[in-house]
Amino acid sequence: MRLGRTIGTVTLVEPHPTVRGGVFRVVVPLGAGDLARGDGAAEPLVAWDDLGAGDDQVVGFSEGGEAAQPFRPLDKPIDAYVALLIDRLDIAPQPT
């Protein structure tokens, strides 16, 4: 699982029936340095979200085969899944 920040939503004209009830969120992955600064420079990705993440929220997401595991035995056509919402994140100061 990795951390990322939501920056938007993807709108589908006709979604696959198995992804109804959720939203596709655009997520920018965050590294340790990005968390301290509050931004990220990584390539954004699209993650399916049924937890209700808001814009500019830090989330935890899974990718690849792990992203589809919570839905077994059903199959969902997703590559990334928002698995948790982070309300507060305390980061210890790094020694310089």
C-alpha angles and dihedrals in degrees: 000000000000134000125242143162122243114233104171151331133268115224119210123199094209114008123201108267092243093062098051112120094042139074131231107234127196106231129189110208114234128213125201093272091046091055092055092049095039096234140083136214099192124116110276120241136193119248129182113239128193094160097076104249114186130219115286092014124141111237139174115235138184124214138202121003092350090062092064097044098087089062100053129165086028118069121225122189095234135125098189132031131193101233101173143015118224115213096175133014122189114198120194114229113262118231113247 
